[in-house]
Amino acid sequence: MSIPDHPLLSNGKIEGHIKTDRPVVVALLRAGEDERKIYLDTNFLSLNLVDSQPSKQDGNFTFTNIGAGRYFIAIRYAGEAAQISMAEQDVLIVDQLQPEIDLGTIDLMAKQPHL
């Protein structure tokens, strides 16, 4: 089922918490029909940027006033290039049945190499 480009829903919300010891920037990206283009073509990626924000000091982030659609969350350390790896299961669908999504805690500490 296709989600319209100009949906009636405009009060959607995606939120979560980042567990890390360094500042991060969280980006909300609109997913296109072909998700592969999002991470293979950086120009297409920039056209799909909905919003970005640094996580708060407590690690929380919230995107509000989101229209219905298919989205990805991308996270990067402040001052570094984004490392984006997405798959179909990473797509977040905001619609009238699920206007709010809480991603819980995203633990970046576990993904960092230990020296």
C-alpha positions as a Python dict, from the first residue, in 0.01 Angstrom:
ca = {
    (1, 'M'): (0, 0, 0),
    (2, 'S'): (142, 335, -102),
    (3, 'I'): (156, 629, 139),
    (4, 'P'): (52, 957, -25),
    (5, 'D'): (308, 1235, -74),
    (6, 'H'): (87, 1493, 97),
    (7, 'P'): (-78, 1300, 381),
    (8, 'L'): (-328, 1444, 624),
    (9, 'L'): (-125, 1334, 927),
    (10, 'S'): (117, 1607, 1030),
    (11, 'N'): (160, 1549, 1403),
    (12, 'G'): (369, 1232, 1396),
    (13, 'K'): (663, 1187, 1633),
    (14, 'I'): (979, 975, 1638),
    (15, 'E'): (1189, 973, 1953),
    (16, 'G'): (1464, 773, 2117),
    (17, 'H'): (1771, 776, 2335),
    (18, 'I'): (2137, 748, 2225),
    (19, 'K'): (2379, 584, 2468),
    (20, 'T'): (2726, 714, 2383),
    (21, 'D'): (3019, 897, 2538),
    (22, 'R'): (3050, 1146, 2249),
    (23, 'P'): (2813, 1403, 2098),
    (24, 'V'): (2611, 1273, 1803),
    (25, 'V'): (2391, 1422, 1535),
    (26, 'V'): (2066, 1243, 1455),
    (27, 'A'): (1909, 1283, 1110),
    (28, 'L'): (1558, 1195, 998),
    (29, 'L'): (1551, 1085, 633),
    (30, 'R'): (1246, 1023, 416),
    (31, 'A'): (1266, 683, 251),
    (32, 'G'): (1216, 677, -123),
    (33, 'E'): (1062, 397, -325),
    (34, 'D'): (1408, 243, -371),
    (35, 'E'): (1585, 242, -33),
    (36, 'R'): (1912, 145, -202),
    (37, 'K'): (1938, 489, -356),
    (38, 'I'): (1936, 644, -11),
    (39, 'Y'): (2272, 506, 90),
    (40, 'L'): (2436, 456, -248),
    (41, 'D'): (2374, 803, -391),
    (42, 'T'): (2470, 1084, -153),
    (43, 'N'): (2290, 1346, -365),
    (44, 'F'): (1964, 1152, -333),
    (45, 'L'): (2030, 1121, 41),
    (46, 'S'): (2059, 1496, 90),
    (47, 'L'): (1731, 1553, -95),
    (48, 'N'): (1559, 1320, 150),
    (49, 'L'): (1677, 1493, 466),
    (50, 'V'): (1371, 1594, 669),
    (51, 'D'): (1548, 1724, 981),
    (52, 'S'): (1864, 1679, 1183),
    (53, 'Q'): (1962, 1772, 1536),
    (54, 'P'): (2232, 1709, 1791),
    (55, 'S'): (2116, 1471, 2060),
    (56, 'K'): (2049, 1642, 2391),
    (57, 'Q'): (2305, 1610, 2673),
    (58, 'D'): (2097, 1330, 2823),
    (59, 'G'): (2109, 1146, 2488),
    (60, 'N'): (1743, 1198, 2401),
    (61, 'F'): (1620, 1309, 2060),
    (62, 'T'): (1271, 1388, 1930),
    (63, 'F'): (1139, 1469, 1585),
    (64, 'T'): (788, 1617, 1592),
    (65, 'N'): (527, 1735, 1340),
    (66, 'I'): (615, 1451, 1103),
    (67, 'G'): (381, 1370, 817),
    (68, 'A'): (280, 1016, 732),
    (69, 'G'): (552, 835, 542),
    (70, 'R'): (847, 600, 549),
    (71, 'Y'): (1159, 719, 733),
    (72, 'F'): (1510, 619, 836),
    (73, 'I'): (1714, 748, 1128),
    (74, 'A'): (2086, 811, 1062),
    (75, 'I'): (2331, 880, 1344),
    (76, 'R'): (2682, 1021, 1319),
    (77, 'Y'): (2938, 1148, 1564),
    (78, 'A'): (2959, 1529, 1562),
    (79, 'G'): (3231, 1645, 1323),
    (80, 'E'): (3260, 1310, 1143),
    (81, 'A'): (3119, 1179, 816),
    (82, 'A'): (2799, 981, 845),
    (83, 'Q'): (2828, 604, 842),
    (84, 'I'): (2490, 503, 706),
    (85, 'S'): (2388, 144, 663),
    (86, 'M'): (2017, 81, 618),
    (87, 'A'): (1798, -211, 529),
    (88, 'E'): (1428, -259, 471),
    (89, 'Q'): (1377, -362, 835),
    (90, 'D'): (1514, -20, 942),
    (91, 'V'): (1225, 166, 774),
    (92, 'L'): (1000, 346, 1022),
    (93, 'I'): (643, 391, 906),
    (94, 'V'): (449, 684, 1049),
    (95, 'D'): (78, 681, 973),
    (96, 'Q'): (-259, 729, 1140),
    (97, 'L'): (-236, 382, 1297),
    (98, 'Q'): (113, 453, 1435),
    (99, 'P'): (163, 830, 1463),
    (100, 'E'): (430, 801, 1735),
    (101, 'I'): (737, 577, 1740),
    (102, 'D'): (965, 535, 2041),
    (103, 'L'): (1291, 371, 1935),
    (104, 'G'): (1403, 317, 2294),
    (105, 'T'): (1778, 316, 2361),
    (106, 'I'): (2027, 292, 2075),
    (107, 'D'): (2354, 177, 2231),
    (108, 'L'): (2652, 311, 2038),
    (109, 'M'): (2890, 224, 2322),
    (110, 'A'): (2861, -146, 2239),
    (111, 'K'): (2954, -79, 1875),
    (112, 'Q'): (3276, 112, 1949),
    (113, 'P'): (3606, -78, 1936),
    (114, 'H'): (3781, -104, 2271),
    (115, 'L'): (4149, -10, 2275),
}
